[in-house]
């Protein structure tokens, strides 16, 4: 198995793709907190207001999207007739790991664009190959008309792949497309789902296979699909832009978060760690370390892959149920106030949510799936953040009265939710958490973000 997997790894590398670069961080994307810090270092950055999604009012018509591909050394200066942009860059690891260099690259790439294009949703994917870098911008032109709700838009790369699979595997395509849809479901979107795949490969046969996979995924979940052609760079890549509609008020009113509200975690942290450990064991590295722990069963790995490849549309319906109708006032006792994605960021999502809402959260519980394995991965420095999670793990802020109803609905749809803490005050951005997080997070730059208590 080890020999076969290494053959696969070399195959991916020859196609311009890092098949195992995601292992230590459970993702090959720059996390939101690091991305935000890099933008903050840019002196004149009034053109950026980072968020985990973008949205605009829905008039009954789908937006027109114009896609442009750039080199990472270019500067966006086109003045296209549109109101919104979402962007994805694939950058070299050395740049991603140096805040100063990263800030310079981001300023050069985005800083010269027309001021009307406020940059909210941007994703940075990493690579070890300089020739695999690129920048992509989707320019979104909206339509006037009666306002019926909101269109939410997201962009994502395939944060990880299964190197057991061939490059033309349906699994790797599905991971990338599901990742783009995930944030739309968390916003309560329930209709008009459309995906615009972002993909590339060195040869036409592989491109055809990926196109076929895109079509199969869309057909399976009854989604609309627009094929904007490949990147035409000749390097393997999986990703997507996606949008969908909601006729409700979006649950992103961070300004309405009040002391006494509770934090719901829709599923446990830590569900990605077994996939990293399983993959390390398959490639035969660190065998002496891994022998200290029971091997990860293939059934657990298969369960994780299923979660990554299958959008859970039930989440969108549950969130929508507790959102105010479009145009109505939000009632703190009857509506979800705000949501925030967890995913591969793990507990860092709590810090991001605290910063966005300028609130102090007290976290009493840090529920970890496969807790013993997470401790092992942290003790041996195999995974930097063992709280990283698969699709379906998110944060919800709501009133104490509404929380039991939301928990009940989530449980009915096979989530494993629980209340993990509450809003203490609105005087400062802070997360107070039990010092047990040191058992699940090896990266000191992450644990230092929290106010720990014994």
VOGU-3710 file (C-alpha; in Angstrom, 3 decimals, decimal comma):
1> xxxxxxxxxx> 0,000/0,000/0,000  2,814/2,420/0,904  4,529/1,862/-2,457  1,266/2,356/-4,384  0,451/5,526/-2,471  3,884/7,021/-3,097  3,396/6,306/-6,790  0,145/8,259/-6,587  1,845/11,096/-4,722  4,533/11,395/-7,424
11> xxxxxxxxxx> 1,780/11,357/-10,027  0,030/14,309/-8,377  3,300/16,210/-8,009  4,076/15,746/-11,695  0,667/17,267/-12,438  1,576/20,374/-10,428  -0,402/19,507/-7,275  0,599/18,946/-3,622  -1,348/15,837/-2,560  -0,211/15,797/1,086
21> xxxxxxxxxx> 0,560/19,455/1,784  -2,654/19,713/3,809  -1,759/17,080/6,428  -0,278/19,130/9,280  -2,878/21,932/9,095  -5,802/19,765/7,884  -6,100/22,204/4,969  -3,978/23,752/2,221  -5,780/27,105/2,568  -4,433/30,023/4,604
31> xxxxxxxxxx> -6,690/30,284/7,666  -8,986/33,288/7,989  -7,192/34,751/11,023  -3,781/34,743/9,292  -5,314/36,194/6,146  -6,901/39,015/8,123  -3,610/39,813/9,875  -1,844/40,078/6,521  -4,421/42,526/5,161  -4,166/44,590/8,345
41> xxxxxxxxxx> -0,460/45,174/7,623  -1,374/47,009/4,414  -1,265/50,754/5,157  -4,118/51,953/2,953  -6,580/49,073/3,071  -9,975/50,780/3,029  -10,837/48,613/0,005  -10,904/45,412/2,078  -13,523/44,223/4,590  -12,869/40,501/4,891
51> xxxxxxxxxx> -15,710/38,079/5,476  -16,357/34,362/5,087  -18,949/35,094/2,373  -20,343/37,927/0,282  -23,975/38,757/-0,482  -26,282/41,160/-2,261  -30,024/41,580/-2,586  -31,813/39,080/-4,808  -34,195/40,443/-7,447  -35,342/37,137/-8,945
61> xxxxxxxxxx> -32,552/37,043/-11,537  -29,233/35,269/-11,316  -26,130/37,465/-11,422  -23,820/37,659/-14,426  -20,277/36,567/-13,597  -17,150/37,398/-15,575  -14,059/35,357/-14,695  -10,501/36,595/-15,123  -7,235/34,701/-14,564  -4,004/36,521/-13,635
71> xxxxxxxxxx> -0,449/35,787/-12,586  0,211/36,483/-8,895  2,607/39,304/-9,850  -0,059/41,234/-11,747  -2,223/44,032/-10,370  -5,998/44,106/-10,843  -6,866/47,375/-12,508  -9,769/46,501/-14,808  -12,819/48,702/-14,351  -15,546/46,248/-15,257
81> xxxxxxxxxx> -19,201/47,130/-14,813  -19,992/45,156/-11,700  -20,755/45,587/-8,049  -19,061/42,603/-6,406  -15,964/40,456/-6,671  -14,840/37,198/-5,069  -11,297/35,982/-5,512  -9,028/32,977/-5,139  -5,240/32,925/-5,284  -2,856/29,997/-5,306
91> xxxxxxxxxx> 0,405/31,148/-3,768  3,716/29,553/-2,839  4,163/28,219/0,706  7,113/30,538/1,357  4,955/33,595/0,662  2,021/32,263/2,679  4,227/31,734/5,731  5,733/35,250/5,717  3,188/37,900/6,792  5,225/40,773/5,345
101> xxxxxxxxxx> 5,718/39,155/1,932  2,103/38,044/1,889  0,873/41,560/2,696  3,021/42,974/-0,098  1,657/40,443/-2,597  -1,953/41,101/-1,562  -1,471/44,881/-1,735  0,104/44,653/-5,170  -2,566/42,290/-6,517  -5,708/43,903/-5,084
111> xxxxxxxxxx> -4,655/47,428/-4,069  -4,901/49,023/-7,524  -8,397/47,770/-8,323  -11,285/50,274/-8,614  -12,399/51,420/-5,116  -16,025/50,435/-5,842  -14,972/46,785/-5,662  -14,910/46,170/-1,914  -12,960/42,960/-1,282  -14,838/40,733/1,169
121> xxxxxxxxxx> -14,409/37,096/0,175  -10,924/35,959/-0,791  -9,312/32,526/-0,437  -5,612/31,704/-0,548  -4,610/28,175/-1,500  -0,962/27,142/-1,086  1,463/25,228/-3,282  5,114/24,152/-3,163  5,516/24,819/-6,901  6,105/28,383/-8,065
131> xxxxxxxxxx> 4,791/27,622/-11,541  1,427/26,495/-10,073  0,599/29,966/-8,706  -2,245/32,075/-10,108  -4,848/34,675/-9,211  -8,535/34,395/-10,107  -11,260/37,018/-9,799  -14,968/36,498/-10,434  -16,582/39,871/-11,227  -20,270/39,762/-10,298
141> xxxxxxxxxx> -22,848/41,961/-12,006  -26,172/42,090/-10,142  -29,618/43,030/-11,491  -32,090/45,687/-10,470  -35,680/44,853/-9,628  -37,943/43,947/-6,743  -35,968/42,772/-3,733  -37,003/39,227/-2,775  -34,174/38,245/-0,455  -30,440/37,745/-0,695
151> xxxxxxxxxx> -27,981/36,017/-2,982  -24,989/34,712/-1,052  -21,754/33,835/-2,818  -18,715/31,835/-1,743  -15,435/30,736/-3,305  -13,256/27,832/-2,222  -10,414/25,578/-3,253  -10,316/21,880/-2,551  -8,833/22,285/0,947  -7,545/18,733/0,837
161> xxxxxxxxxx> -7,716/15,625/-1,313  -7,536/11,880/-0,767  -4,136/10,817/-2,183  -5,399/7,213/-2,195  -7,567/8,320/-5,110  -6,532/8,958/-8,695  -6,348/12,606/-9,865  -9,549/12,168/-11,888  -11,425/10,785/-8,861  -14,990/11,894/-8,254
171> xxxxxxxxxx> -14,070/12,179/-4,568  -11,523/14,956/-5,085  -13,922/16,915/-7,293  -16,755/16,474/-4,783  -14,624/17,721/-1,878  -13,909/20,968/-3,742  -17,500/21,569/-4,863  -18,996/20,667/-1,461  -16,593/23,079/0,232  -17,923/25,970/-1,871
181> xxxxxxxxxx> -21,547/25,131/-1,002  -20,985/24,650/2,749  -20,983/28,328/3,739  -24,136/28,974/1,705  -25,990/26,324/3,708  -24,795/27,875/6,967  -26,353/31,172/5,826  -29,733/29,482/5,417  -29,783/29,425/1,610  -32,377/26,987/0,292
191> xxxxxxxxxx> -32,797/27,690/-3,450  -31,045/28,645/-6,673  -27,814/26,786/-5,963  -25,365/27,243/-8,816  -21,720/26,162/-8,984  -18,992/27,553/-11,222  -16,114/25,058/-11,023  -12,517/26,267/-10,950  -10,325/23,524/-12,346  -7,272/22,721/-14,409
201> xxxxxxxxxx> -5,042/19,837/-15,529  -2,095/19,315/-17,898  -3,884/17,134/-20,457  -7,254/17,055/-22,178  -8,226/13,560/-20,980  -7,870/14,551/-17,343  -9,733/17,809/-18,011  -12,582/15,838/-19,586  -12,753/13,553/-16,535  -12,954/16,534/-14,170
211> xxxxxxxxxx> -15,673/18,139/-16,333  -17,630/14,884/-16,219  -17,247/14,753/-12,436  -18,504/18,341/-12,164  -21,575/17,426/-14,218  -22,255/14,292/-12,154  -22,023/16,218/-8,884  -24,436/18,880/-10,124  -26,870/16,268/-11,414  -26,738/14,241/-8,192
221> xxxxxxxxxx> -27,790/17,208/-6,050  -29,965/18,925/-8,665  -27,699/21,962/-8,868  -27,198/24,363/-11,758  -23,670/24,392/-13,174  -21,823/26,889/-15,359  -18,611/25,641/-16,973  -16,255/28,595/-17,359  -13,586/26,428/-18,978  -10,348/25,428/-17,279
231> xxxxxxxxxx> -7,702/27,807/-15,948  -5,541/26,867/-18,965  -2,360/26,934/-16,878  -1,635/23,223/-17,233  -1,459/22,490/-13,493  -3,934/20,298/-11,606  -6,421/22,234/-9,484  -9,868/21,767/-7,927  -12,117/24,557/-6,641  -15,362/26,451/-7,219
241> xxxxxxxxxx> -17,389/29,584/-6,846  -20,965/28,947/-5,746  -24,024/31,041/-5,012  -27,571/30,478/-3,791  -30,599/32,441/-2,615  -32,439/33,004/0,642  -35,790/34,725/1,180  -34,883/35,282/4,832  -32,733/37,794/6,655  -29,194/36,410/6,771
251> xxxxxxxxxx> -28,080/35,233/10,249  -25,051/37,502/10,300  -26,137/40,265/12,667  -23,013/40,285/14,797  -24,012/43,729/16,054  -27,084/42,221/17,762  -25,150/39,700/19,855  -25,921/40,375/23,536  -24,671/39,108/26,916  -26,492/35,964/27,997
261> xxxxxxxxxx> -26,859/34,521/24,504  -25,494/31,016/24,042  -22,982/29,444/21,675  -24,137/26,294/19,901  -21,607/24,036/18,195  -23,485/22,066/15,521  -21,079/19,122/15,617  -17,904/18,196/17,471  -14,489/19,681/16,835  -11,628/17,462/15,725
271> xxxxxxxxxx> -13,251/15,324/13,051  -10,470/15,959/10,493  -7,538/14,767/12,609  -8,048/11,025/11,930  -7,757/11,682/8,182  -4,353/13,321/8,653  -3,117/10,485/10,873  -4,496/7,840/8,521  -2,732/9,452/5,552  0,575/9,737/7,434
281> xxxxxxxxxx> 0,383/6,045/8,322  -0,359/5,118/4,688  2,680/6,933/3,309  4,863/5,166/5,852  6,262/8,245/7,600  6,908/8,477/11,345  6,188/4,772/11,818  7,985/4,702/15,156  5,715/7,483/16,423  2,511/6,038/14,984
291> xxxxxxxxxx> 3,222/2,645/16,524  2,445/4,238/19,909  -1,223/4,463/18,968  -3,868/2,179/17,527  -4,138/2,637/13,751  -7,039/4,655/12,363  -9,559/2,258/10,884  -10,416/2,673/7,214  -14,102/2,928/8,182  -13,350/6,154/10,103
301> xxxxxxxxxx> -11,477/7,513/7,107  -14,418/6,637/4,844  -16,823/8,423/7,203  -14,717/11,599/7,025  -14,538/11,468/3,234  -18,326/11,095/3,047  -18,731/14,207/5,188  -16,384/16,163/2,932  -18,055/15,086/-0,315  -21,785/15,259/0,516
311> xxxxxxxxxx> -23,431/18,673/1,091  -25,882/18,560/4,002  -28,755/20,612/2,648  -30,672/19,918/5,850  -28,424/22,480/7,566  -29,640/25,225/5,236  -33,266/24,337/5,950  -32,730/24,328/9,727  -30,949/27,701/9,713  -33,591/29,197/7,401
321> xxxxxxxxxx> -36,388/28,014/9,702  -35,100/30,252/12,498  -34,308/33,348/10,402  -36,644/36,325/10,071  -38,492/36,723/6,770  -36,769/39,106/4,373  -37,450/42,710/5,298  -38,694/41,886/8,806  -37,118/42,938/12,075  -34,982/40,290/13,765
331> xxxxxxxxxx> -36,404/39,032/17,059  -33,645/37,928/19,428  -35,940/35,371/21,064  -37,294/33,814/17,862  -34,438/34,138/15,379  -30,854/32,983/15,080  -28,724/36,084/15,553  -25,525/34,957/13,879  -23,579/31,986/12,578  -19,912/31,368/11,809
341> xxxxxxxxxx> -18,135/28,478/10,005  -15,676/26,272/11,891  -14,264/23,802/9,361  -10,497/23,428/9,222  -10,002/26,545/11,414  -11,297/24,578/14,418  -11,433/26,578/17,649  -9,831/29,580/15,935  -13,358/30,193/14,602  -14,281/31,274/18,132
351> xxxxxxxxxx> -11,633/34,013/17,997  -12,779/35,120/14,540  -16,395/35,283/15,721  -15,377/37,240/18,823  -13,494/39,781/16,704  -16,388/40,213/14,266  -18,941/40,717/17,054  -16,628/42,579/19,456  -17,855/40,226/22,171  -16,352/38,270/25,040
361> xxxxxxxxxx> -17,241/34,564/24,887  -16,868/32,164/27,779  -16,453/28,606/26,517  -17,190/25,856/29,030  -16,949/22,818/26,768  -14,625/21,879/23,883  -16,216/18,656/22,589  -13,665/16,710/20,528  -14,445/13,780/18,272  -11,838/10,996/18,606
371> xxxxxxxxxx> -10,471/12,806/21,668  -7,711/10,305/22,476  -6,383/10,467/18,919  -6,465/14,286/19,011  -4,342/14,287/22,184  -1,875/11,890/20,578  -1,625/13,975/17,381  -0,968/17,076/19,493  1,553/15,452/21,846  3,571/14,168/18,888
381> xxxxxxxxxx> 3,227/17,417/16,886  1,682/15,519/13,976  -1,174/18,015/13,556  -0,882/21,692/14,486  -4,561/22,095/15,382  -6,419/18,893/16,241  -9,716/20,778/16,617  -10,035/21,155/12,807  -13,383/19,790/11,663  -15,168/18,500/8,587
391> xxxxxxxxxx> -18,264/19,965/6,950  -21,242/20,379/9,279  -19,316/21,798/12,240  -20,286/25,437/12,822  -21,116/28,028/15,481  -24,582/29,477/16,102  -25,317/32,387/18,457  -28,886/32,500/19,724  -31,029/33,199/22,757  -31,142/30,720/25,605
401> xxxxxxxxxx> -34,887/30,267/24,969  -34,481/29,338/21,284  -31,445/27,079/21,706  -33,350/23,872/22,716  -35,459/23,989/19,523  -32,394/24,417/17,321  -30,584/21,596/19,126  -33,579/19,307/18,640  -33,779/19,999/14,904  -30,045/19,475/14,428
411> xxxxxxxxxx> -30,201/16,131/16,248  -33,071/14,988/14,017  -30,759/15,422/11,024  -27,845/13,484/12,532  -25,813/16,407/13,801  -24,264/16,142/17,260  -24,846/19,654/18,637  -24,392/21,108/22,084  -24,140/24,431/23,895  -20,455/25,092/24,531
421> xxxxxxxxxx> -20,570/28,545/26,126  -22,205/31,940/26,286  -21,723/35,646/25,573  -20,236/37,229/28,678  -20,147/40,889/27,622  -19,704/43,279/24,677  -16,903/45,374/26,113  -14,024/43,580/24,388  -13,131/40,857/21,911  -11,977/37,874/23,931
431> xxxxxxxxxx> -12,482/34,131/24,239  -12,042/32,663/27,702  -11,614/28,918/27,468  -10,461/26,037/29,661  -6,715/25,436/29,411  -7,442/21,912/28,157  -7,107/23,344/24,626  -3,355/22,874/25,040  -4,048/19,146/24,830  -5,594/19,564/21,377
441> xxxxxxxxxx> -3,608/22,411/19,797  0,152/22,109/19,300  0,574/25,524/17,632  1,428/28,124/20,262  0,432/31,000/17,980  -3,113/29,594/18,172  -3,308/28,908/21,925  -1,939/32,421/22,574  -5,120/33,863/21,035  -7,189/32,637/23,969
451> xxxx> -7,612/33,719/27,576  -7,262/30,371/29,349  -8,640/29,421/32,745  -7,930/26,354/34,860
//
